[in-house]
Amino acid sequence: MIVETALFTVREQDVGLFRQTFAGARRFIETSKGFCRLEMHQGIEAPNTFILIVWWQTLEDHTVTFKQSENFTRWRAEIGHLFAAPPVVSHYTVDPAA
């Protein structure tokens, strides 16, 4: 299992719209092959930033299967226009001892 983090920065005037849009668009991630769970958290010092944390079965489930899917295309169509900058995405291994 791996963890993806994606840091989103949205325009300050679009924070409420981003939260609302994400609530509906998350289904495109949740119904994808290899998806395990996700969390979204809003920044405190910078409330126009959000961190998305997604657990995937494999790295390829995110970087290949999801990124080349209709679900990804639909996800970006619904929410991508609200990004003030490109998302910063990283991947991590899950430590089973933690």
Secondary structure, 3 states (H helix, E strand, C coil): CEEEEEEEEECHHHHHHHHHHHHHHHHHHHCCCCEEEEEEEECCCCCCEEEEEEEECCHHHHHHHHCCCHHHHHHHHHHHHHECCCCEEEEEECCCCC
